[in-house]
């Protein structure tokens, strides 16, 4: 009996260094804190507009027009199969279908129109998608339409390449990171080229889109209509 006790004690003693090492490893892992990179202002704006739902979207339809006073503008309509990078445009009797991966046989004005109209539709997401652009730090500034103090960032495009070389957009957003107004400055000029509101927000399968973009006197309204997001 005494012999068995002695052997048992020796076996436990021989295992102690291993157990001690295992305990230290487990302790270190449990003490190690997960470090998550904080979201940038652009990412917070995109998320506020439903960016986390975009990966599930396969089909987007919308029309783009500009109304002046009581006169409705001529609309061009788009069907965008996002997973297939395929686009169909209809304007009056004209129908054009093309692949975003191969634009060689498409008139430049058609593709330029799609890039422009899609930008108005999904500008919060363009802040993430347009990796070549520069985005400023957020600051408080007076919004151009409401004349109220809002947070503002500026996205500026490179001086070469794309359809908007050197252009800049001042984006004004509220405390919930929803865009309320913006100013377009062609060629990053000091003077504004166009300022509009972002209003009449609606939720399309988790994607929040402003359907009306009015100038200060309300007589000019860029309308995004017939929106379907599937």
C-alpha positions in Angstrom: 0.0 0.0 0.0 2.7 2.6 0.9 4.4 1.6 -2.4 1.3 2.4 -4.4 0.9 5.8 -2.8 4.5 6.7 -3.5 4.2 5.7 -7.2 1.1 7.7 -7.5 2.8 10.7 -6.1 5.7 10.3 -8.4 3.4 10.1 -11.5 1.6 13.3 -10.5 4.9 15.0 -9.9 6.1 14.0 -13.3 3.0 15.4 -15.0 3.1 18.7 -13.2 5.2 20.7 -15.7 2.9 19.7 -18.6 -0.2 20.6 -16.7 1.3 23.9 -15.6 2.3 24.7 -19.2 -1.2 23.8 -20.4 -2.8 26.0 -17.7 -0.6 29.0 -18.8 -1.5 28.6 -22.5 -5.3 28.5 -21.7 -4.9 31.4 -19.3 -3.1 33.5 -22.0 -5.8 32.7 -24.6 -8.6 33.6 -22.2 -6.9 36.9 -21.3 -6.2 37.8 -24.9 -8.8 40.4 -26.0 -10.3 40.5 -29.4 -9.3 43.6 -31.2 -11.8 44.9 -33.8 -10.9 47.8 -36.1 -13.3 50.6 -35.5 -15.5 51.5 -38.5 -14.6 54.6 -40.5 -17.1 57.4 -41.0 -17.7 56.2 -44.6 -18.3 52.6 -43.4 -20.8 53.9 -40.8 -22.7 55.8 -43.5 -22.8 52.8 -45.7 -23.9 50.5 -42.9 -26.7 53.0 -41.9 -28.0 52.7 -45.4 -28.0 48.9 -45.3 -24.7 48.0 -46.8 -24.6 44.7 -44.9 -27.6 43.5 -47.0 -26.0 44.3 -50.3 -24.4 40.8 -50.6 -27.8 39.3 -50.8 -29.1 41.5 -53.6 -29.2 40.1 -57.1 -31.6 42.3 -59.0 -32.0 46.1 -59.0 -34.5 48.2 -61.0 -34.9 51.9 -61.0 -35.7 54.9 -63.2 -33.9 58.3 -63.2 -35.4 61.6 -64.2 -35.3 65.3 -63.4 -38.5 67.2 -62.8 -38.6 71.0 -63.2 -41.5 72.9 -61.7 -44.6 70.9 -62.7 -43.0 69.3 -65.8 -41.8 65.7 -65.4 -38.6 64.9 -67.1 -38.0 62.0 -69.5 -36.9 58.9 -67.5 -34.4 56.3 -68.4 -34.9 53.0 -66.7 -32.3 50.5 -65.6 -32.3 46.8 -64.8 -29.1 45.7 -63.1 -28.3 42.0 -62.5 -25.7 42.6 -59.8 -24.4 39.0 -59.6 -24.0 38.7 -63.4 -22.7 42.3 -64.0 -25.3 42.7 -66.6 -27.3 45.9 -67.3 -30.3 46.8 -69.4 -31.2 50.4 -70.1 -34.4 51.7 -71.6 -35.0 55.3 -72.6 -38.1 55.8 -74.8 -37.8 53.3 -77.7 -34.1 52.7 -77.1 -33.1 49.5 -75.3 -29.5 48.6 -74.7 -28.2 45.5 -72.9 -24.5 45.1 -72.0 -22.1 43.5 -69.6 -20.2 45.7 -67.2 -17.2 43.3 -67.7 -17.1 44.1 -71.4 -18.0 47.6 -72.5 -16.1 47.5 -75.8 -19.3 47.7 -78.0 -21.3 50.0 -75.8 -21.5 53.8 -76.5 -19.7 55.8 -73.8 -22.7 57.9 -73.1 -24.8 54.8 -72.2 -22.2 53.6 -69.7 -21.6 57.1 -68.4 -25.3 57.4 -67.8 -25.5 54.2 -65.8 -22.5 55.1 -63.6 -24.1 58.5 -63.0 -27.6 57.2 -62.2 -26.2 54.4 -60.0 -24.1 56.9 -58.1 -27.2 58.9 -57.2 -29.0 55.7 -56.2 -26.3 54.2 -54.0 -23.9 57.0 -53.1 -23.5 55.7 -49.5 -22.1 52.4 -50.9 -19.9 54.2 -53.4 -18.0 55.6 -50.4 -16.9 51.9 -49.9 -16.7 50.8 -53.5 -14.7 53.7 -54.9 -11.3 52.7 -53.4 -9.4 55.1 -55.6 -11.1 58.2 -54.1 -9.9 60.1 -51.1 -12.3 60.7 -48.2 -11.7 63.4 -45.7 -12.1 63.3 -41.9 -15.5 64.3 -40.7 -16.1 67.8 -39.5 -19.1 70.0 -38.6 -20.2 72.4 -41.4 -23.3 74.3 -42.5 -25.5 72.2 -44.9 -26.2 74.1 -48.2 -30.0 73.7 -48.3 -31.2 73.6 -44.7 -28.4 75.9 -43.4 -28.2 73.7 -40.3 -25.0 72.4 -38.7 -24.3 68.8 -39.8 -21.4 66.4 -39.9 -19.7 66.5 -43.3 -17.1 64.5 -45.2 -15.7 65.1 -48.7 -15.0 62.4 -51.2 -12.5 63.5 -54.0 -11.7 61.5 -57.1 -8.3 61.3 -58.8 -7.5 63.8 -61.4 -7.2 61.1 -64.1 -9.4 58.2 -65.0 -13.1 57.4 -64.8 -16.0 59.7 -65.7 -15.5 62.2 -62.8 -11.7 63.1 -62.8 -10.9 65.5 -60.0 -14.5 65.9 -58.9 -15.5 66.3 -55.3 -18.7 65.7 -53.3 -19.4 67.2 -49.8 -21.7 64.8 -48.0 -23.8 66.1 -45.1 -25.2 63.5 -42.7 -27.1 63.4 -39.4 -26.3 61.7 -36.1 -27.6 58.4 -37.4 -25.2 58.6 -40.4 -28.0 59.1 -42.9 -27.2 61.4 -45.7 -29.4 64.5 -45.8 -27.7 66.8 -48.3 -24.8 67.0 -50.6 -22.8 69.4 -52.8 -21.2 68.4 -56.1 -18.1 70.4 -57.0 -16.8 69.8 -60.5 -13.1 69.5 -60.7 -12.9 70.1 -56.9 -13.7 73.8 -57.5 -14.3 76.0 -54.4 -17.8 77.0 -55.7 -20.6 74.4 -55.6 -21.8 73.1 -59.0 -25.0 71.5 -57.6 -26.4 71.1 -54.1 -29.5 68.9 -53.3 -31.3 67.3 -50.5 -31.6 63.5 -49.8 -35.2 62.9 -48.8 -38.2 60.6 -49.1 -36.1 57.6 -47.9 -37.7 54.2 -48.3 -36.5 50.7 -47.4 -36.0 48.2 -50.2 -35.2 44.8 -48.7 -32.9 46.4 -46.2 -31.4 49.0 -48.6 -32.4 52.5 -47.7 -32.7 54.8 -50.7 -33.6 58.5 -50.9 -36.0 58.9 -53.8 -36.0 62.7 -54.0 -33.1 65.2 -54.4 -34.3 68.8 -54.5 -32.5 72.0 -55.0 -33.0 74.8 -52.5 -36.2 76.4 -54.0 -37.7 73.0 -54.6 -38.5 73.7 -58.3 -35.8 71.2 -59.4 -36.0 67.6 -58.2 -34.0 64.6 -59.3 -36.2 61.6 -58.8 -35.3 58.0 -58.4 -38.5 56.0 -59.1 -39.9 52.6 -59.8 -37.3 51.1 -57.5 -37.2 47.3 -57.0 -34.4 45.6 -55.0 -34.5 41.8 -54.9 
